[in-house]
């Protein structure tokens, strides 16, 4: 709603008073959108910064894209954490099961290697004590 002031000044001050009144009215009408820039301004700014980064080094662009996505993600993607929680739980459980299986496989391989090493040592000890080659068992 516009505000009007009574002009009691004489001469050239009246024009300045009218300009001041117009300047006071302008912020009130656009005060609602003053906090957030419009989409065109945002896109133009991001484009200019992207081009400037590309001029310096193309490797900077992926980091900028990730940064912009991280800045706008909370605004446009609410409750993402709640929706991704089951996927996170499934991933952690799967990783745990794979790790447990891998540990078991590694332990079994270590045991086999230790058994083979013990057999080799026993064969070498038998050769030293008997002075003859031991008979090889058929597998």
Long-range contacts (C-beta under 8 A, 24 or more apart in sequence): 3-28
